[in-house]
Amino acid sequence: MKAMTAVSSPLAGLLSGWRWPVAALAASALMLAAAHAFQQFGGLAPCPLCLRQREVYWALIAMTLTGLAIWRVVPKRRFLVALNVLIGLVFLTGVVVAAYHAGVEWKFFPPPAGCSSGGVNPLEMGSLDAPISIPLCNDAPFYILGLSMAGWNGVVSALLAAASFAAAAITFRSYRTK
């Protein structure tokens, strides 16, 4: 029992109070940094669904920064619990977008318009005479342990969503018992 308490104590510390929103912010920034590193250094241009997955992290960063700024002015327990729940809901949105993208790659779902025919890559500025194209959403560049980058993004988002909801519960209980 003592070993369990020692392991859960640091985790509970991370998930309580203002620490989890900051950790979620850092995790989102790391996910965006990894995506941009694959793009810049790995040469993997993002498809429209890849960019949509990034939008979830950008939205979470904006919402969390705003929430932390408001909480700094009005430090109410209920607000922090609500912020953690909202962070979890945004991560769940990331799970849905990633699952859809993975489903498109596995041919479970049809790709959205503009994802399957190629076209202009708005992130690449080259010669105006050269042919340009957008990467297809249904072609995963590689798989690791059977999952594409979209699949792994869904797994990470699901874990972060679960941690966010746990943080909301821990924050609620910790303030409730005081």
GUTIKE-611888 format. One line per field, with one value per residue: residue number from 1; x, y negated, z of N, C-alpha, C, CB in turn. Coordinates in steps of 0.05 Angstrom, whole numbers, padded with zeros to 5 digits. Last residue first. Glycine has a CB too. Layout:
! residues N
n	[NUM, ...]
nxx	[X, ...]
nyy	[Y, ...]
nzz	[Z, ...]
caxx	[X, ...]
cayy	[Y, ...]
cazz	[Z, ...]
cxx	[X, ...]
cyy	[Y, ...]
czz	[Z, ...]
cbxx	[X, ...]
cbyy	[Y, ...]
cbzz	[Z, ...]
***
This chain:
! residues 178
n	[178, 177, 176, 175, 174, 173, 172, 171, 170, 169, 168, 167, 166, 165, 164, 163, 162, 161, 160, 159, 158, 157, 156, 155, 154, 153, 152, 151, 150, 149, 148, 147, 146, 145, 144, 143, 142, 141, 140, 139, 138, 137, 136, 135, 134, 133, 132, 131, 130, 129, 128, 127, 126, 125, 124, 123, 122, 121, 120, 119, 118, 117, 116, 115, 114, 113, 112, 111, 110, 109, 108, 107, 106, 105, 104, 103, 102, 101, 100, 99, 98, 97, 96, 95, 94, 93, 92, 91, 90, 89, 88, 87, 86, 85, 84, 83, 82, 81, 80, 79, 78, 77, 76, 75, 74, 73, 72, 71, 70, 69, 68, 67, 66, 65, 64, 63, 62, 61, 60, 59, 58, 57, 56, 55, 54, 53, 52, 51, 50, 49, 48, 47, 46, 45, 44, 43, 42, 41, 40, 39, 38, 37, 36, 35, 34, 33, 32, 31, 30, 29, 28, 27, 26, 25, 24, 23, 22, 21, 20, 19, 18, 17, 16, 15, 14, 13, 12, 11, 10, 9, 8, 7, 6, 5, 4, 3, 2, 1]
nxx	[-00219, -00245, -00248, -00199, -00194, -00236, -00222, -00172, -00188, -00222, -00186, -00149, -00181, -00187, -00133, -00122, -00155, -00130, -00080, -00097, -00118, -00072, -00043, -00077, -00078, -00025, -00023, -00055, -00024, 00021, -00005, 00010, 00042, 00090, 00085, 00086, 00087, 00053, -00012, -00057, -00102, -00090, -00035, -00004, -00015, 00032, 00055, 00101, 00129, 00122, 00135, 00178, 00151, 00129, 00085, 00037, -00003, -00001, -00055, -00067, -00102, -00148, -00160, -00175, -00216, -00266, -00244, -00244, -00288, -00263, -00229, -00177, -00137, -00140, -00189, -00177, -00141, -00178, -00212, -00176, -00164, -00214, -00221, -00178, -00189, -00233, -00206, -00179, -00225, -00241, -00197, -00204, -00253, -00235, -00200, -00237, -00268, -00229, -00220, -00271, -00274, -00235, -00211, -00178, -00177, -00127, -00113, -00155, -00142, -00095, -00114, -00148, -00110, -00080, -00121, -00136, -00086, -00078, -00123, -00113, -00068, -00090, -00125, -00092, -00069, -00110, -00110, -00062, -00078, -00117, -00085, -00017, 00049, 00109, 00164, 00218, 00241, 00245, 00193, 00157, 00176, 00173, 00118, 00106, 00136, 00110, 00060, 00074, 00094, 00047, 00018, 00050, 00044, -00011, -00011, 00019, -00017, -00061, -00034, -00022, -00061, -00089, -00061, -00028, 00020, 00004, -00009, 00043, 00067, 00029, 00032, 00078, 00067, 00021, 00044, 00077, 00040, 00016]
nyy	[-00406, -00373, -00403, -00405, -00352, -00343, -00377, -00356, -00305, -00317, -00343, -00302, -00266, -00296, -00296, -00243, -00234, -00268, -00243, -00195, -00215, -00237, -00190, -00165, -00202, -00201, -00149, -00157, -00194, -00162, -00095, -00032, 00013, -00005, -00057, -00072, -00128, -00162, -00144, -00169, -00199, -00251, -00269, -00333, -00374, -00399, -00431, -00439, -00504, -00557, -00582, -00549, -00552, -00547, -00511, -00512, -00499, -00460, -00445, -00376, -00314, -00286, -00280, -00324, -00352, -00327, -00274, -00203, -00155, -00106, -00064, -00068, -00081, -00137, -00146, -00131, -00171, -00213, -00197, -00198, -00253, -00274, -00249, -00268, -00322, -00321, -00307, -00355, -00385, -00359, -00371, -00426, -00426, -00405, -00446, -00488, -00468, -00471, -00526, -00544, -00523, -00552, -00615, -00667, -00712, -00719, -00667, -00653, -00683, -00656, -00604, -00615, -00631, -00584, -00549, -00569, -00565, -00509, -00490, -00509, -00479, -00428, -00432, -00441, -00392, -00367, -00398, -00380, -00329, -00340, -00361, -00337, -00363, -00333, -00312, -00322, -00322, -00376, -00397, -00355, -00337, -00387, -00395, -00353, -00368, -00416, -00397, -00367, -00409, -00438, -00400, -00396, -00448, -00447, -00406, -00432, -00473, -00444, -00418, -00459, -00483, -00425, -00361, -00328, -00327, -00301, -00252, -00236, -00234, -00193, -00144, -00122, -00122, -00090, -00041, -00032, -00024, 00024]
nzz	[00044, 00009, -00037, -00058, -00074, -00110, -00153, -00167, -00182, -00226, -00260, -00268, -00296, -00342, -00358, -00367, -00411, -00448, -00452, -00476, -00524, -00547, -00556, -00593, -00635, -00650, -00670, -00716, -00744, -00755, -00750, -00720, -00718, -00697, -00740, -00809, -00856, -00884, -00906, -00947, -00945, -00956, -00998, -01000, -01056, -01105, -01165, -01219, -01231, -01238, -01192, -01148, -01082, -01021, -00983, -00960, -00995, -01048, -01091, -01104, -01092, -01080, -01027, -01000, -01022, -00980, -00936, -00952, -00922, -00875, -00878, -00898, -00864, -00869, -00846, -00794, -00780, -00781, -00740, -00697, -00696, -00683, -00633, -00603, -00603, -00569, -00523, -00514, -00501, -00454, -00421, -00417, -00390, -00341, -00325, -00320, -00277, -00237, -00237, -00220, -00169, -00142, -00165, -00171, -00214, -00237, -00251, -00283, -00329, -00343, -00352, -00396, -00435, -00438, -00455, -00506, -00534, -00531, -00558, -00609, -00621, -00620, -00663, -00706, -00716, -00743, -00790, -00812, -00825, -00863, -00906, -00892, -00887, -00911, -00885, -00875, -00826, -00814, -00820, -00804, -00756, -00730, -00726, -00691, -00646, -00633, -00620, -00575, -00542, -00534, -00505, -00459, -00439, -00427, -00389, -00349, -00337, -00318, -00272, -00235, -00206, -00174, -00193, -00222, -00195, -00149, -00169, -00182, -00131, -00108, -00132, -00109, -00055, -00054, -00069, -00026, 00015, 00000]
caxx	[-00206, -00239, -00273, -00209, -00174, -00235, -00248, -00174, -00170, -00233, -00211, -00141, -00171, -00211, -00147, -00107, -00160, -00158, -00081, -00083, -00135, -00095, -00032, -00070, -00102, -00036, -00008, -00063, -00051, 00024, 00007, -00005, 00016, 00074, 00101, 00071, 00098, 00080, 00006, -00030, -00105, -00097, -00061, -00003, -00020, 00010, 00054, 00076, 00132, 00118, 00106, 00174, 00172, 00131, 00110, 00060, -00001, 00009, -00035, -00072, -00078, -00142, -00154, -00155, -00190, -00259, -00259, -00230, -00278, -00279, -00254, -00199, -00143, -00115, -00185, -00197, -00131, -00155, -00223, -00189, -00143, -00201, -00240, -00181, -00165, -00236, -00225, -00164, -00209, -00259, -00203, -00179, -00251, -00255, -00189, -00215, -00280, -00241, -00198, -00260, -00293, -00232, -00233, -00169, -00199, -00141, -00094, -00153, -00166, -00094, -00095, -00158, -00131, -00067, -00108, -00156, -00100, -00058, -00119, -00137, -00066, -00069, -00135, -00109, -00052, -00102, -00133, -00064, -00056, -00125, -00105, -00042, 00024, 00090, 00137, 00208, 00236, 00270, 00216, 00153, 00172, 00199, 00134, 00094, 00142, 00139, 00063, 00061, 00111, 00070, 00008, 00045, 00071, 00000, -00026, 00029, 00010, -00064, -00043, 00000, -00054, -00084, -00077, -00056, 00019, 00014, -00030, 00023, 00077, 00033, 00009, 00076, 00090, 00019, 00023, 00089, 00057, 00000]
cayy	[-00426, -00362, -00396, -00430, -00364, -00329, -00380, -00384, -00308, -00302, -00357, -00327, -00258, -00290, -00321, -00257, -00219, -00273, -00270, -00194, -00200, -00255, -00211, -00152, -00195, -00226, -00155, -00138, -00201, -00186, -00117, -00058, 00015, 00014, -00047, -00061, -00104, -00159, -00148, -00156, -00170, -00244, -00256, -00304, -00371, -00382, -00429, -00427, -00476, -00540, -00582, -00561, -00545, -00567, -00509, -00516, -00527, -00459, -00464, -00404, -00330, -00291, -00256, -00307, -00365, -00340, -00298, -00228, -00170, -00130, -00060, -00066, -00052, -00122, -00152, -00116, -00143, -00213, -00201, -00173, -00233, -00282, -00245, -00239, -00313, -00330, -00287, -00331, -00392, -00359, -00343, -00416, -00437, -00391, -00419, -00490, -00472, -00445, -00508, -00552, -00514, -00524, -00599, -00639, -00702, -00742, -00683, -00640, -00689, -00685, -00609, -00604, -00649, -00609, -00544, -00567, -00591, -00528, -00483, -00518, -00509, -00435, -00425, -00463, -00412, -00356, -00399, -00408, -00333, -00329, -00378, -00337, -00355, -00355, -00302, -00326, -00296, -00360, -00412, -00370, -00318, -00374, -00413, -00354, -00343, -00417, -00415, -00354, -00387, -00451, -00410, -00372, -00438, -00467, -00403, -00407, -00480, -00461, -00403, -00444, -00496, -00454, -00379, -00331, -00339, -00329, -00268, -00239, -00253, -00220, -00161, -00126, -00136, -00118, -00053, -00035, -00048, 00000]
cazz	[00061, 00036, -00023, -00047, -00056, -00084, -00139, -00158, -00160, -00202, -00251, -00255, -00270, -00326, -00353, -00346, -00386, -00440, -00441, -00450, -00505, -00540, -00538, -00568, -00621, -00640, -00645, -00695, -00736, -00738, -00764, -00719, -00731, -00682, -00718, -00787, -00843, -00892, -00883, -00949, -00942, -00929, -00995, -00994, -01027, -01096, -01136, -01208, -01223, -01262, -01199, -01174, -01101, -01042, -00999, -00942, -00987, -01021, -01083, -01109, -01095, -01108, -01043, -00988, -01022, -01005, -00942, -00945, -00945, -00881, -00864, -00917, -00866, -00878, -00874, -00809, -00782, -00799, -00767, -00705, -00702, -00708, -00654, -00607, -00616, -00597, -00535, -00521, -00525, -00477, -00428, -00429, -00417, -00356, -00330, -00339, -00303, -00243, -00244, -00246, -00190, -00146, -00154, -00165, -00198, -00227, -00235, -00257, -00314, -00338, -00330, -00371, -00427, -00430, -00430, -00485, -00531, -00520, -00529, -00594, -00620, -00600, -00637, -00697, -00703, -00717, -00772, -00803, -00806, -00837, -00892, -00908, -00875, -00914, -00887, -00902, -00838, -00815, -00828, -00828, -00778, -00735, -00743, -00718, -00659, -00640, -00643, -00597, -00551, -00547, -00531, -00476, -00447, -00445, -00414, -00361, -00347, -00342, -00296, -00248, -00231, -00176, -00176, -00231, -00222, -00147, -00157, -00203, -00151, -00097, -00139, -00138, -00064, -00046, -00086, -00053, 00016, 00000]
cxx	[-00226, -00226, -00268, -00234, -00184, -00216, -00247, -00200, -00171, -00215, -00222, -00165, -00162, -00203, -00172, -00121, -00146, -00164, -00110, -00084, -00123, -00113, -00055, -00060, -00097, -00061, -00018, -00049, -00060, -00003, 00011, 00010, -00001, 00045, 00083, 00091, 00080, 00095, 00035, -00014, -00079, -00099, -00066, -00031, -00017, 00009, 00030, 00078, 00106, 00119, 00101, 00145, 00168, 00155, 00109, 00086, 00024, 00014, -00027, -00050, -00086, -00115, -00146, -00146, -00168, -00233, -00250, -00247, -00264, -00269, -00274, -00226, -00167, -00120, -00161, -00196, -00151, -00144, -00200, -00201, -00155, -00179, -00228, -00199, -00166, -00213, -00231, -00181, -00192, -00244, -00221, -00184, -00226, -00254, -00209, -00204, -00259, -00253, -00208, -00238, -00283, -00250, -00229, -00191, -00193, -00163, -00108, -00133, -00164, -00119, -00093, -00140, -00143, -00088, -00094, -00142, -00119, -00071, -00099, -00134, -00090, -00066, -00115, -00121, -00070, -00085, -00126, -00088, -00057, -00103, -00114, -00062, 00001, 00063, 00118, 00180, 00225, 00266, 00241, 00179, 00169, 00197, 00162, 00111, 00131, 00147, 00092, 00064, 00100, 00089, 00030, 00036, 00068, 00027, -00017, 00015, 00022, -00036, -00048, -00010, -00034, -00078, -00069, -00072, -00009, 00014, -00021, 00000, 00057, 00044, 00013, 00054, 00089, 00043, 00020, 00069, 00070, 00017]
cyy	[-00443, -00382, -00387, -00424, -00390, -00342, -00368, -00389, -00337, -00306, -00343, -00342, -00283, -00281, -00317, -00283, -00233, -00259, -00277, -00222, -00199, -00241, -00229, -00173, -00182, -00221, -00182, -00144, -00183, -00195, -00141, -00079, -00011, 00015, -00030, -00052, -00096, -00136, -00144, -00163, -00155, -00214, -00248, -00293, -00341, -00381, -00412, -00425, -00465, -00511, -00565, -00560, -00560, -00561, -00530, -00516, -00533, -00488, -00460, -00421, -00359, -00306, -00261, -00284, -00348, -00355, -00310, -00252, -00195, -00142, -00082, -00058, -00047, -00092, -00137, -00121, -00126, -00185, -00200, -00175, -00206, -00262, -00252, -00234, -00283, -00321, -00295, -00310, -00368, -00366, -00341, -00387, -00427, -00400, -00402, -00462, -00474, -00447, -00480, -00533, -00521, -00514, -00570, -00623, -00673, -00734, -00707, -00655, -00677, -00693, -00639, -00609, -00640, -00629, -00569, -00565, -00590, -00555, -00503, -00513, -00520, -00466, -00433, -00457, -00435, -00377, -00388, -00412, -00361, -00331, -00367, -00355, -00356, -00346, -00326, -00315, -00298, -00333, -00394, -00383, -00332, -00353, -00402, -00372, -00343, -00391, -00416, -00371, -00372, -00430, -00422, -00380, -00414, -00458, -00422, -00402, -00456, -00468, -00421, -00430, -00480, -00463, -00408, -00350, -00345, -00342, -00297, -00256, -00257, -00240, -00190, -00146, -00141, -00134, -00083, -00049, -00053, -00025]
czz	[00074, 00054, 00005, -00030, -00043, -00064, -00111, -00143, -00149, -00178, -00226, -00245, -00254, -00298, -00336, -00339, -00362, -00413, -00433, -00436, -00477, -00520, -00529, -00547, -00594, -00625, -00633, -00669, -00713, -00728, -00745, -00735, -00732, -00692, -00701, -00766, -00819, -00880, -00891, -00925, -00945, -00924, -00966, -00990, -01022, -01065, -01128, -01178, -01213, -01254, -01224, -01181, -01126, -01059, -01021, -00957, -00970, -01012, -01054, -01100, -01101, -01113, -01072, -01006, -01010, -01002, -00969, -00951, -00937, -00907, -00871, -00904, -00884, -00881, -00885, -00839, -00798, -00803, -00787, -00733, -00711, -00716, -00681, -00631, -00622, -00614, -00564, -00533, -00533, -00503, -00452, -00438, -00431, -00385, -00346, -00346, -00325, -00271, -00251, -00255, -00218, -00169, -00161, -00150, -00191, -00207, -00223, -00239, -00286, -00322, -00323, -00348, -00399, -00421, -00420, -00457, -00507, -00515, -00516, -00564, -00604, -00599, -00615, -00669, -00692, -00702, -00744, -00784, -00795, -00816, -00865, -00894, -00895, -00902, -00887, -00906, -00866, -00828, -00832, -00838, -00804, -00757, -00748, -00736, -00688, -00655, -00652, -00623, -00575, -00558, -00547, -00504, -00466, -00456, -00435, -00388, -00361, -00354, -00320, -00274, -00247, -00204, -00180, -00213, -00231, -00174, -00155, -00193, -00173, -00117, -00129, -00145, -00094, -00056, -00080, -00071, -00011, 00000]
cbxx	[-00188, -00220, -00289, -00216, -00147, -00228, -00270, -00173, -00141, -00235, -00232, -00124, -00147, -00228, -00155, -00078, -00150, -00177, -00071, -00054, -00141, -00110, -00010, -00048, -00119, -00040, 00022, -00056, -00070, 00038, -00012, -00009, 00001, 00074, 00114, 00053, 00127, 00096, -00002, -00016, -00126, -00124, -00063, 00014, -00048, 00013, 00052, 00071, 00154, 00140, 00098, 00192, 00173, 00133, 00113, 00060, -00026, 00035, -00045, -00098, -00060, -00164, -00177, -00165, -00192, -00282, -00256, -00203, -00302, -00278, -00250, -00192, -00150, -00093, -00182, -00224, -00127, -00133, -00238, -00212, -00125, -00188, -00266, -00192, -00140, -00240, -00251, -00149, -00192, -00282, -00216, -00155, -00252, -00283, -00183, -00193, -00298, -00263, -00178, -00250, -00321, -00239, -00260, -00144, -00227, -00154, -00070, -00144, -00191, -00093, -00067, -00164, -00154, -00051, -00089, -00174, -00114, -00034, -00109, -00163, -00066, -00042, -00141, -00133, -00032, -00086, -00157, -00067, -00028, -00134, -00128, -00053, 00017, 00086, 00130, 00226, 00216, 00281, 00222, 00131, 00148, 00210, 00136, 00065, 00131, 00156, 00053, 00032, 00117, 00084, -00015, 00025, 00088, 00003, -00056, 00026, 00029, -00079, -00068, 00012, -00044, -00062, -00073, -00069, 00032, 00043, -00039, 00013, 00103, 00050, -00016, 00071, 00115, 00016, -00004, 00098, 00079, -00019]
cbyy	[-00443, -00338, -00375, -00450, -00369, -00301, -00367, -00403, -00301, -00272, -00357, -00344, -00238, -00268, -00335, -00263, -00190, -00263, -00290, -00185, -00172, -00263, -00228, -00130, -00177, -00246, -00156, -00110, -00200, -00209, -00126, -00067, 00035, 00007, -00071, -00037, -00110, -00185, -00128, -00165, -00160, -00257, -00231, -00300, -00382, -00354, -00457, -00399, -00473, -00546, -00611, -00547, -00514, -00596, -00481, -00494, -00536, -00442, -00493, -00412, -00318, -00307, -00238, -00296, -00390, -00360, -00318, -00230, -00176, -00150, -00058, -00045, -00042, -00127, -00183, -00123, -00132, -00232, -00228, -00166, -00229, -00311, -00262, -00225, -00319, -00361, -00286, -00320, -00417, -00378, -00329, -00418, -00468, -00394, -00405, -00508, -00497, -00437, -00507, -00581, -00527, -00509, -00610, -00640, -00705, -00758, -00693, -00611, -00678, -00701, -00598, -00575, -00650, -00620, -00521, -00543, -00600, -00531, -00455, -00504, -00521, -00423, -00394, -00466, -00424, -00330, -00383, -00427, -00328, -00300, -00382, -00308, -00374, -00364, -00283, -00312, -00282, -00356, -00433, -00392, -00300, -00362, -00440, -00363, -00319, -00420, -00443, -00348, -00368, -00470, -00430, -00353, -00431, -00494, -00406, -00383, -00490, -00486, -00387, -00424, -00523, -00461, -00371, -00304, -00320, -00328, -00257, -00211, -00244, -00218, -00150, -00099, -00120, -00120, -00039, -00008, -00044, 00000]
cbzz	[00044, 00033, -00038, -00070, -00071, -00088, -00156, -00182, -00168, -00209, -00274, -00274, -00272, -00340, -00380, -00354, -00388, -00462, -00462, -00453, -00515, -00565, -00552, -00572, -00638, -00664, -00651, -00704, -00759, -00753, -00788, -00690, -00717, -00652, -00702, -00795, -00833, -00886, -00859, -00975, -00962, -00921, -01013, -00968, -01019, -01107, -01123, -01221, -01201, -01282, -01205, -01195, -01106, -01029, -01011, -00921, -00972, -01018, -01088, -01095, -01118, -01120, -01043, -00962, -01007, -01014, -00920, -00960, -00964, -00858, -00834, -00938, -00838, -00858, -00878, -00798, -00754, -00789, -00770, -00685, -00678, -00705, -00650, -00582, -00600, -00599, -00519, -00496, -00520, -00473, -00405, -00409, -00417, -00344, -00303, -00329, -00304, -00222, -00220, -00246, -00186, -00120, -00164, -00147, -00212, -00250, -00253, -00260, -00328, -00364, -00338, -00374, -00448, -00454, -00432, -00490, -00556, -00539, -00526, -00605, -00649, -00608, -00635, -00717, -00723, -00721, -00784, -00827, -00820, -00841, -00910, -00913, -00851, -00943, -00864, -00921, -00821, -00787, -00808, -00824, -00772, -00709, -00729, -00716, -00643, -00615, -00636, -00592, -00528, -00529, -00527, -00463, -00423, -00430, -00409, -00343, -00324, -00335, -00290, -00229, -00226, -00158, -00146, -00232, -00243, -00137, -00130, -00212, -00162, -00073, -00128, -00152, -00057, -00016, -00082, -00064, 00037, 00024]
***
